[in-house]
Amino acid sequence: MIDVLSAALMLLGALSCVVGALGLVRFPDLLSRLQAATKPQTLGLLLILAGVALQLPAKYAVGLVLVALFQVITAPVLSQLFGRAAYATGADERDALETDDLGERLADRPGAS
């Protein structure tokens, strides 16, 4: 039963990664691609790690928990930083944005031009 559950988790994780990769190719703008690069990829990795952890002894599975924690902490932060860098350099398509909350926040800063 554990083998079936492990295989199902790994297959779901791989499917999630494939969906994220398709999003990178198919989405039209940078900000959408950032979304596709982080959310499904992180979920896919977590599912694959869970499937692998079921196959390992508990003392080795703890290392996978550290990998998962590192991924969950760093992926959203890096995505946020890349998005802000793209916004600051004008690499994103501002006319495609429905709302520009960051632009409003930056305009409200003291010393903003």
Backbone as CSV, one residue per row, in Angstrom:
resi,resn,N_x,N_y,N_z,CA_x,CA_y,CA_z,C_x,C_y,C_z
1,MET,0.819,-1.195,0.000,0.000,0.000,0.000,0.870,1.269,0.000
2,ILE,1.977,1.229,0.734,2.870,2.391,0.787,3.512,2.633,-0.573
3,ASP,3.817,1.571,-1.285,4.401,1.726,-2.614,3.437,2.428,-3.567
4,VAL,2.175,2.081,-3.496,1.165,2.708,-4.359,1.007,4.184,-4.007
5,LEU,0.932,4.489,-2.718,0.806,5.883,-2.284,2.040,6.691,-2.679
6,SER,3.205,6.099,-2.502,4.453,6.768,-2.875,4.499,7.055,-4.372
7,ALA,4.133,6.072,-5.169,4.129,6.254,-6.626,3.109,7.310,-7.037
8,ALA,1.952,7.315,-6.395,0.927,8.317,-6.723,1.408,9.722,-6.385
9,LEU,2.049,9.887,-5.232,2.570,11.207,-4.858,3.645,11.674,-5.840
10,MET,4.523,10.770,-6.224,5.585,11.157,-7.155,5.036,11.484,-8.536
11,LEU,4.032,10.743,-8.976,3.420,11.043,-10.272,2.668,12.372,-10.244
12,LEU,1.950,12.633,-9.161,1.266,13.926,-9.030,2.272,15.075,-8.989
13,GLY,3.383,14.859,-8.299,4.427,15.884,-8.259,5.027,16.139,-9.624
14,ALA,5.278,15.063,-10.360,5.822,15.220,-11.709,4.823,15.922,-12.622
15,LEU,3.551,15.591,-12.489,2.510,16.245,-13.284,2.435,17.733,-12.960
16,SER,2.546,18.067,-11.694,2.535,19.473,-11.300,3.724,20.222,-11.902
17,CYS,4.887,19.594,-11.907,6.065,20.223,-12.510,5.899,20.412,-14.014
18,VAL,5.281,19.440,-14.670,5.036,19.558,-16.114,4.064,20.697,-16.396
19,VAL,3.026,20.820,-15.578,2.066,21.916,-15.748,2.768,23.271,-15.556
20,GLY,3.653,23.350,-14.575,4.413,24.585,-14.378,5.316,24.895,-15.556
21,ALA,5.942,23.873,-16.112,6.805,24.080,-17.276,5.993,24.536,-18.483
22,LEU,4.815,23.966,-18.667,3.939,24.418,-19.753,3.521,25.872,-19.554
23,GLY,3.286,26.247,-18.310,2.947,27.635,-18.018,4.072,28.582,-18.372
24,LEU,5.301,28.151,-18.143,6.442,28.992,-18.513,6.488,29.242,-20.009
25,VAL,6.097,28.248,-20.773,6.134,28.373,-22.229,4.908,29.121,-22.753
26,ARG,3.758,28.887,-22.159,2.506,29.375,-22.719,2.073,30.754,-22.212
27,PHE,2.424,31.121,-20.994,1.935,32.393,-20.458,2.579,33.564,-21.186
28,PRO,1.827,34.653,-21.360,2.284,35.732,-22.234,3.277,36.710,-21.612
29,ASP,3.211,36.922,-20.305,4.050,37.973,-19.731,4.910,37.440,-18.582
30,LEU,5.836,38.264,-18.179,6.826,37.879,-17.178,6.198,37.536,-15.837
31,LEU,5.252,38.336,-15.389,4.669,38.111,-14.073,3.867,36.816,-14.028
32,SER,3.179,36.484,-15.084,2.463,35.207,-15.152,3.451,34.046,-15.166
33,ARG,4.542,34.226,-15.858,5.555,33.165,-15.910,6.214,32.959,-14.559
34,LEU,6.385,34.035,-13.811,6.915,33.888,-12.454,5.977,33.049,-11.601
35,GLN,4.691,33.273,-11.756,3.693,32.487,-11.025,3.809,31.015,-11.402
36,ALA,3.927,30.747,-12.684,4.030,29.361,-13.146,5.344,28.724,-12.714
37,ALA,6.360,29.521,-12.536,7.658,28.968,-12.156,7.742,28.641,-10.668
38,THR,6.907,29.259,-9.855,7.041,29.042,-8.418,5.971,28.135,-7.827
39,LYS,4.728,28.433,-8.041,3.668,27.680,-7.353,3.631,26.202,-7.737
40,PRO,3.445,25.852,-9.007,3.372,24.418,-9.315,4.699,23.696,-9.124
41,GLN,5.800,24.384,-9.333,7.101,23.736,-9.153,7.334,23.405,-7.680
42,THR,6.971,24.319,-6.795,7.130,24.068,-5.366,6.219,22.931,-4.928
43,LEU,4.966,22.964,-5.360,4.040,21.884,-5.017,4.540,20.553,-5.568
44,GLY,5.017,20.564,-6.799,5.525,19.337,-7.407,6.698,18.761,-6.640
45,LEU,7.622,19.620,-6.254,8.772,19.142,-5.487,8.340,18.588,-4.140
46,LEU,7.408,19.255,-3.478,6.939,18.774,-2.175,6.263,17.403,-2.300
47,LEU,5.468,17.227,-3.345,4.822,15.930,-3.541,5.843,14.838,-3.853
48,ILE,6.834,15.152,-4.668,7.875,14.169,-4.979,8.675,13.824,-3.723
49,LEU,9.011,14.825,-2.938,9.747,14.565,-1.699,8.926,13.724,-0.729
50,ALA,7.617,13.970,-0.668,6.757,13.168,0.207,6.724,11.719,-0.268
51,GLY,6.648,11.520,-1.567,6.658,10.164,-2.102,7.969,9.442,-1.824
52,VAL,9.060,10.158,-1.962,10.371,9.558,-1.678,10.517,9.286,-0.183
53,ALA,10.005,10.196,0.654,10.125,10.025,2.104,9.399,8.775,2.585
54,LEU,8.326,8.412,1.907,7.618,7.192,2.296,8.456,5.940,2.049
55,GLN,9.395,6.018,1.129,10.227,4.869,0.790,11.499,4.783,1.632
56,LEU,11.830,5.840,2.340,13.083,5.877,3.096,12.846,5.614,4.575
57,PRO,13.878,5.155,5.256,13.784,5.087,6.725,13.633,6.504,7.302
58,ALA,13.038,6.598,8.460,12.713,7.897,9.059,13.949,8.770,9.266
59,LYS,15.088,8.187,9.601,16.268,9.005,9.856,16.769,9.705,8.596
60,TYR,16.499,9.145,7.415,16.889,9.791,6.160,15.807,10.751,5.656
61,ALA,14.581,10.483,6.000,13.472,11.336,5.558,13.530,12.713,6.196
62,VAL,14.199,12.829,7.333,14.325,14.139,7.980,15.096,15.107,7.096
63,GLY,16.070,14.631,6.374,16.812,15.481,5.442,15.921,16.020,4.338
64,LEU,14.953,15.227,3.909,14.015,15.694,2.888,13.111,16.798,3.427
65,VAL,12.807,16.741,4.709,12.010,17.812,5.329,12.781,19.126,5.273
66,LEU,14.073,19.072,5.485,14.888,20.287,5.397,14.918,20.831,3.968
67,VAL,14.999,19.944,2.990,14.959,20.374,1.587,13.623,21.040,1.281
68,ALA,12.534,20.431,1.740,11.199,20.991,1.513,11.056,22.348,2.187
69,LEU,11.536,22.466,3.405,11.451,23.739,4.124,12.248,24.825,3.405
70,PHE,13.429,24.497,2.953,14.248,25.463,2.224,13.548,25.914,0.945
71,GLN,12.924,24.993,0.240,12.220,25.331,-0.996,11.019,26.234,-0.712
72,VAL,10.260,25.919,0.313,9.068,26.706,0.642,9.448,28.117,1.086
73,ILE,10.585,28.259,1.720,11.012,29.582,2.173,11.608,30.402,1.029
74,THR,12.419,29.794,0.195,13.154,30.579,-0.794,12.395,30.867,-2.081
75,ALA,11.581,29.955,-2.559,10.908,30.156,-3.855,10.002,31.389,-3.875
76,PRO,9.124,31.595,-2.896,8.280,32.794,-2.939,9.077,34.091,-2.790
77,VAL,10.119,34.045,-1.981,10.929,35.248,-1.779,11.649,35.628,-3.072
78,LEU,12.237,34.648,-3.730,12.927,34.926,-4.992,11.957,35.396,-6.072
79,SER,10.789,34.802,-6.113,9.786,35.229,-7.088,9.387,36.681,-6.848
80,GLN,9.208,37.051,-5.598,8.872,38.433,-5.250,9.999,39.382,-5.661
81,LEU,11.221,38.990,-5.401,12.356,39.847,-5.755,12.501,39.992,-7.270
82,PHE,12.321,38.903,-8.002,12.390,38.984,-9.464,11.274,39.849,-10.019
83,GLY,10.078,39.719,-9.458,8.950,40.545,-9.900,9.193,42.022,-9.648
84,ARG,9.722,42.344,-8.483,10.027,43.748,-8.181,11.145,44.285,-9.066
85,ALA,12.144,43.447,-9.328,13.236,43.879,-10.206,12.716,44.121,-11.618
86,ALA,11.833,43.254,-12.079,11.246,43.443,-13.409,10.417,44.715,-13.449
87,TYR,9.693,44.996,-12.387,8.876,46.211,-12.321,9.774,47.454,-12.316
88,ALA,10.841,47.388,-11.520,11.728,48.553,-11.387,12.474,48.856,-12.685
89,THR,12.799,47.827,-13.439,13.538,48.039,-14.686,12.628,48.226,-15.891
90,GLY,11.326,48.040,-15.691,10.384,48.199,-16.797,10.315,46.989,-17.708
91,ALA,10.776,45.833,-17.232,10.765,44.628,-18.058,9.379,43.990,-18.136
92,ASP,8.475,44.398,-17.258,7.122,43.846,-17.304,6.232,44.702,-18.202
93,GLU,5.082,44.184,-18.524,4.129,44.904,-19.373,3.089,45.563,-18.470
94,ARG,3.294,46.818,-18.176,2.404,47.496,-17.234,1.000,47.692,-17.779
95,ASP,0.863,47.785,-19.077,-0.469,47.963,-19.639,-1.302,46.687,-19.529
96,ALA,-0.669,45.542,-19.277,-1.397,44.287,-19.112,-1.907,44.103,-17.686
97,LEU,-1.452,44.936,-16.759,-1.875,44.819,-15.364,-3.291,45.355,-15.186
98,GLU,-4.118,44.615,-14.465,-5.457,45.109,-14.160,-5.394,46.171,-13.076
99,THR,-4.609,45.929,-12.049,-4.361,46.911,-10.997,-2.864,46.978,-10.766
100,ASP,-2.408,48.144,-10.408,-0.976,48.351,-10.185,-0.773,48.814,-8.747
101,ASP,-0.905,47.868,-7.808,-0.767,48.198,-6.399,0.645,48.644,-6.051
102,LEU,1.636,48.028,-6.645,3.017,48.405,-6.354,3.293,49.820,-6.841
103,GLY,2.793,50.172,-8.010,2.978,51.531,-8.518,2.356,52.563,-7.602
104,GLU,1.188,52.255,-7.058,0.530,53.175,-6.126,1.331,53.302,-4.838
105,ARG,1.853,52.176,-4.344,2.654,52.225,-3.116,3.944,53.005,-3.318
106,LEU,4.582,52.805,-4.463,5.826,53.518,-4.728,5.567,55.012,-4.953
107,ALA,4.430,55.349,-5.539,4.105,56.762,-5.768,3.815,57.483,-4.464
108,ASP,3.329,56.764,-3.450,3.019,57.366,-2.150,4.243,57.561,-1.270
109,ARG,5.368,57.029,-1.670,6.592,57.161,-0.862,7.075,58.600,-0.868
110,PRO,7.656,59.028,0.245,8.260,60.362,0.263,9.455,60.409,-0.695
111,GLY,9.548,61.458,-1.465,10.646,61.634,-2.393,10.412,60.962,-3.731
112,ALA,9.222,60.344,-3.915,8.920,59.715,-5.212,8.641,60.800,-6.240
113,SER,9.088,60.553,-7.440,8.867,61.566,-8.485,7.616,61.302,-9.248
